[in-house]
Structure formats: structure tokens, C-alpha cells
Amino acid sequence: MEGDARAQDAEDETATEDRSVIAIPPVPVTNSATAEGFVAAGLGVSLLPRAALAHHHPGVVVRKVRGPEPVRAVHAAMR
């Protein structure tokens, strides 16, 4: 069983190397411009609400997420 796990690890590493993909941990950001900057620099992908993309970074390609579409709840706090 241990040999199987090592073989799987070797396959995973090879697959990553063949595709030139480097897995990095997620970096949470609170500003959409920061997220777009990371994307424009080639450091990953981001999911942003449409309102945050009114004036997106020229180095970023925007695609609509489909099937299933994400839903975002918006609430109003009143006094």
C-alpha cells in the first residue's frame, strides 16, 4: 500500500511538471483591484461580482460563470 501511495505522489508531481502548473495556497483579498492585479500578473484566477468589473484591468480576461451560476445574497441594514 505504501508503494502505491509513493507511485501516486510521483504521478501527481509529473502531471504538475508536464503542465507547468505550480500550486500555491489561496490568498484572500478584500479589494477587487488587488485580486485583478494578481490575475493580471499571472498568479491565479478570481471570482468577482459583476459590479466589481465595471472597469477591469486591461490584462484580465473576464468570463461569465455558467452552470450552475453563482448566487450572492445582498441584504440592506436600515435604521
Backbone as a chain_set.jsonl record, in Angstrom:
{"seq": "MEGDARAQDAEDETATEDRSVIAIPPVPVTNSATAEGFVAAGLGVSLLPRAALAHHHPGVVVRKVRGPEPVRAVHAAMR", "coords": {"N": [[0.819, -1.191, 0.0], [1.958, 1.219, 0.78], [3.851, 1.628, -1.219], [2.146, 2.063, -3.394], [1.07, 4.554, -2.701], [3.364, 6.156, -2.883], [3.888, 5.892, -5.601], [1.621, 7.152, -6.662], [2.036, 9.753, -5.678], [4.342, 10.395, -7.151], [3.267, 10.32, -9.741], [1.456, 12.476, -9.526], [3.235, 14.63, -9.147], [4.646, 14.548, -11.583], [2.58, 15.023, -13.428], [1.951, 17.639, -12.737], [4.371, 18.925, -13.355], [4.531, 18.437, -16.118], [2.489, 20.018, -17.112], [3.261, 22.513, -16.461], [2.329, 23.794, -14.124], [2.037, 25.405, -11.076], [1.125, 24.825, -7.87], [-0.226, 27.008, -5.591], [-1.03, 28.226, -2.337], [-4.344, 29.541, -1.589], [-4.901, 33.089, -1.634], [-6.496, 35.223, 0.302], [-8.209, 38.223, -0.464], [-9.423, 41.546, 0.118], [-10.032, 43.534, -1.578], [-11.15, 44.2, -4.786], [-9.537, 45.215, -6.825], [-6.994, 44.44, -6.05], [-7.221, 41.655, -6.279], [-7.616, 41.478, -9.067], [-5.161, 42.464, -9.889], [-3.418, 40.404, -9.072], [-4.36, 38.397, -10.793], [-3.819, 39.564, -13.318], [-1.069, 39.544, -13.186], [-0.578, 36.939, -13.58], [-0.834, 35.194, -11.486], [-2.963, 33.611, -10.735], [-6.504, 32.895, -10.549], [-9.712, 34.526, -10.206], [-12.876, 34.95, -8.642], [-15.273, 37.286, -9.061], [-17.849, 39.682, -8.252], [-20.106, 40.983, -10.751], [-20.407, 43.783, -10.566], [-17.959, 44.611, -9.595], [-16.386, 44.59, -11.774], [-16.674, 46.696, -13.514], [-14.758, 48.465, -14.499], [-12.383, 46.863, -15.486], [-9.031, 45.51, -15.149], [-6.742, 45.923, -17.835], [-5.189, 43.7, -18.52], [-6.642, 41.483, -17.904], [-8.855, 38.862, -18.605], [-12.296, 38.576, -18.8], [-14.779, 36.294, -17.932], [-18.048, 34.916, -17.935], [-19.438, 32.993, -15.346], [-20.922, 29.886, -15.661], [-23.541, 27.445, -15.293], [-23.661, 25.577, -12.6], [-24.92, 28.902, -12.153], [-23.33, 31.188, -9.962], [-24.729, 32.412, -6.891], [-25.446, 35.327, -5.081], [-26.199, 36.639, -2.015], [-27.727, 39.643, -1.091], [-28.154, 42.087, 1.343], [-30.011, 44.611, 3.086], [-29.337, 46.945, 5.598], [-31.136, 48.761, 7.822], [-32.119, 51.732, 9.569]], "CA": [[0.0, 0.0, 0.0], [2.834, 2.384, 0.856], [4.425, 1.799, -2.557], [1.108, 2.664, -4.232], [0.978, 5.979, -2.354], [4.541, 6.818, -3.459], [3.706, 5.933, -7.058], [0.623, 8.189, -6.926], [2.709, 11.037, -5.467], [5.227, 10.623, -8.296], [2.402, 10.667, -10.873], [0.938, 13.829, -9.315], [4.325, 15.578, -9.404], [4.926, 14.54, -13.014], [1.469, 15.696, -14.108], [2.101, 19.073, -12.493], [5.527, 19.41, -14.105], [4.222, 18.398, -17.546], [1.564, 21.105, -17.447], [3.864, 23.764, -15.993], [1.422, 24.388, -13.15], [2.557, 25.438, -9.716], [0.021, 25.013, -6.928], [0.064, 27.894, -4.465], [-2.223, 28.327, -1.487], [-5.173, 30.713, -1.887], [-4.582, 34.332, -0.943], [-7.727, 36.012, 0.393], [-8.062, 39.677, -0.563], [-10.685, 42.246, 0.372], [-10.17, 44.577, -2.578], [-11.21, 43.577, -6.112], [-8.389, 45.662, -7.623], [-5.872, 43.579, -5.663], [-7.468, 40.356, -6.908], [-7.349, 41.635, -10.506], [-3.711, 42.611, -10.047], [-2.845, 39.055, -9.005], [-4.729, 37.703, -12.029], [-3.071, 40.186, -14.419], [0.333, 39.144, -13.04], [-0.472, 35.516, -13.859], [-0.721, 34.458, -10.227], [-4.14, 32.823, -10.413], [-7.826, 33.273, -11.048], [-10.537, 35.125, -9.161], [-14.31, 35.082, -8.868], [-15.681, 38.602, -8.582], [-19.188, 40.072, -8.707], [-20.114, 41.803, -11.968], [-20.238, 45.2, -10.21], [-16.535, 44.882, -9.365], [-15.671, 44.523, -13.051], [-17.081, 47.797, -14.382], [-13.522, 48.969, -15.125], [-11.391, 45.847, -15.133], [-7.625, 45.636, -15.554], [-6.61, 45.562, -19.248], [-4.529, 42.414, -18.687], [-7.517, 40.437, -17.362], [-9.96, 38.425, -19.448], [-13.467, 38.318, -17.961], [-15.701, 35.287, -18.441], [-19.19, 34.679, -17.079], [-19.507, 31.644, -14.803], [-22.198, 29.264, -16.035], [-23.918, 26.081, -14.949], [-24.699, 26.5, -12.154], [-24.468, 30.268, -11.893], [-23.225, 31.501, -8.538], [-25.742, 33.322, -6.36], [-24.929, 36.141, -3.997], [-27.264, 37.274, -1.245], [-27.458, 41.036, -0.744], [-29.098, 42.495, 2.375], [-29.971, 46.028, 3.456], [-29.483, 47.219, 7.023], [-31.782, 50.082, 7.92], [-32.368, 52.232, 10.918]], "C": [[0.866, 1.258, 0.0], [3.47, 2.675, -0.504], [3.438, 2.439, -3.511], [0.997, 4.161, -3.981], [2.151, 6.744, -2.944], [4.417, 6.937, -4.975], [2.702, 7.015, -7.431], [1.234, 9.575, -6.741], [3.604, 11.376, -6.645], [4.414, 10.997, -9.524], [1.882, 12.094, -10.749], [2.008, 14.87, -9.624], [4.617, 15.677, -10.892], [3.84, 15.281, -13.772], [1.587, 17.208, -13.94], [3.248, 19.638, -13.317], [5.227, 19.455, -15.605], [3.348, 19.57, -17.969], [2.096, 22.474, -17.034], [2.94, 24.519, -15.047], [2.071, 24.314, -11.784], [1.39, 25.722, -8.789], [0.485, 25.91, -5.792], [-1.19, 27.995, -3.615], [-3.036, 29.57, -1.841], [-4.762, 31.914, -1.05], [-5.863, 35.159, -0.866], [-7.426, 37.506, 0.313], [-9.424, 40.323, -0.338], [-10.956, 43.322, -0.673], [-10.142, 43.933, -3.964], [-10.043, 43.997, -6.995], [-7.147, 44.824, -7.304], [-6.011, 42.218, -6.316], [-7.161, 40.426, -8.399], [-5.859, 41.79, -10.774], [-2.999, 41.268, -10.002], [-3.124, 38.299, -10.299], [-3.915, 38.242, -13.204], [-1.592, 39.793, -14.384], [0.532, 37.653, -13.303], [-0.386, 34.654, -12.619], [-1.971, 33.681, -9.854], [-5.388, 33.315, -11.102], [-8.618, 33.862, -9.898], [-11.995, 35.099, -9.591], [-14.741, 36.397, -8.237], [-17.111, 38.891, -9.033], [-19.087, 41.002, -9.914], [-19.854, 43.284, -11.659], [-18.765, 45.572, -10.005], [-15.751, 44.948, -10.67], [-16.052, 45.636, -14.016], [-15.886, 48.37, -15.148], [-12.402, 47.994, -14.789], [-10.026, 46.119, -15.742], [-7.489, 45.193, -17.013], [-5.94, 44.204, -19.485], [-5.366, 41.236, -18.213], [-8.635, 40.136, -18.356], [-11.113, 38.036, -18.534], [-14.379, 37.321, -18.661], [-16.837, 35.121, -17.442], [-19.175, 33.225, -16.62], [-20.891, 31.092, -15.131], [-22.307, 27.863, -15.439], [-23.242, 25.422, -13.779], [-24.117, 27.882, -11.9], [-24.379, 30.504, -10.39], [-24.301, 32.511, -8.125], [-25.139, 34.05, -5.178], [-26.093, 36.824, -3.297], [-26.838, 38.691, -0.872], [-28.554, 41.479, 0.24], [-28.943, 43.992, 2.637], [-30.16, 46.138, 4.964], [-30.026, 48.633, 7.153], [-32.005, 50.455, 9.38], [-33.519, 53.165, 10.882]], "O": [[0.56, 2.236, -0.683], [3.61, 3.835, -0.892], [3.82, 3.26, -4.345], [0.849, 4.946, -4.917], [1.975, 7.853, -3.45], [4.793, 7.953, -5.56], [2.904, 7.728, -8.414], [0.986, 10.475, -7.545], [3.628, 12.522, -7.094], [4.808, 11.887, -10.277], [1.862, 12.84, -11.728], [1.732, 15.874, -10.282], [4.816, 16.776, -11.41], [4.137, 16.08, -14.661], [1.354, 17.965, -14.882], [3.118, 20.708, -13.911], [5.623, 20.399, -16.289], [3.473, 20.056, -19.093], [1.428, 23.487, -17.245], [2.787, 25.735, -15.155], [2.594, 23.271, -11.389], [0.736, 26.757, -8.915], [1.468, 25.61, -5.114], [-2.299, 27.862, -4.131], [-2.481, 30.549, -2.339], [-4.329, 31.773, 0.094], [-6.276, 35.74, -1.869], [-6.492, 37.992, 0.952], [-10.459, 39.701, -0.58], [-12.012, 43.954, -0.646], [-9.208, 43.197, -4.282], [-9.598, 43.214, -7.834], [-6.344, 44.537, -8.192], [-5.04, 41.68, -6.849], [-6.514, 39.529, -8.939], [-5.354, 41.295, -11.782], [-2.088, 41.015, -10.791], [-2.238, 37.639, -10.841], [-3.381, 37.466, -13.997], [-0.942, 39.717, -15.426], [1.656, 37.153, -13.259], [0.077, 33.515, -12.679], [-2.039, 33.136, -8.753], [-5.34, 34.045, -12.092], [-8.234, 33.713, -8.738], [-12.301, 35.216, -10.778], [-14.592, 36.598, -7.032], [-17.542, 38.402, -10.077], [-18.1, 41.72, -10.075], [-19.155, 43.96, -12.414], [-18.377, 46.72, -10.219], [-14.578, 45.322, -10.67], [-15.782, 45.533, -15.213], [-16.009, 48.719, -16.322], [-11.575, 48.261, -13.918], [-9.893, 46.858, -16.717], [-8.069, 44.175, -17.392], [-6.111, 43.617, -20.554], [-4.866, 40.114, -18.127], [-9.276, 41.047, -18.881], [-10.932, 37.257, -17.599], [-14.708, 37.483, -19.836], [-16.614, 35.178, -16.232], [-18.925, 32.324, -17.421], [-21.904, 31.754, -14.903], [-21.313, 27.206, -15.132], [-22.257, 24.719, -14.004], [-22.966, 28.017, -11.483], [-25.249, 30.07, -9.635], [-24.719, 33.352, -8.92], [-24.412, 33.466, -4.375], [-26.885, 37.515, -3.937], [-25.724, 38.908, -0.396], [-29.74, 41.265, -0.011], [-27.87, 44.561, 2.433], [-31.041, 45.495, 5.534], [-29.433, 49.586, 6.646], [-32.066, 49.609, 10.272], [-33.906, 53.709, 11.916]]}, "num_chains": 1, "name": "protein.A"}
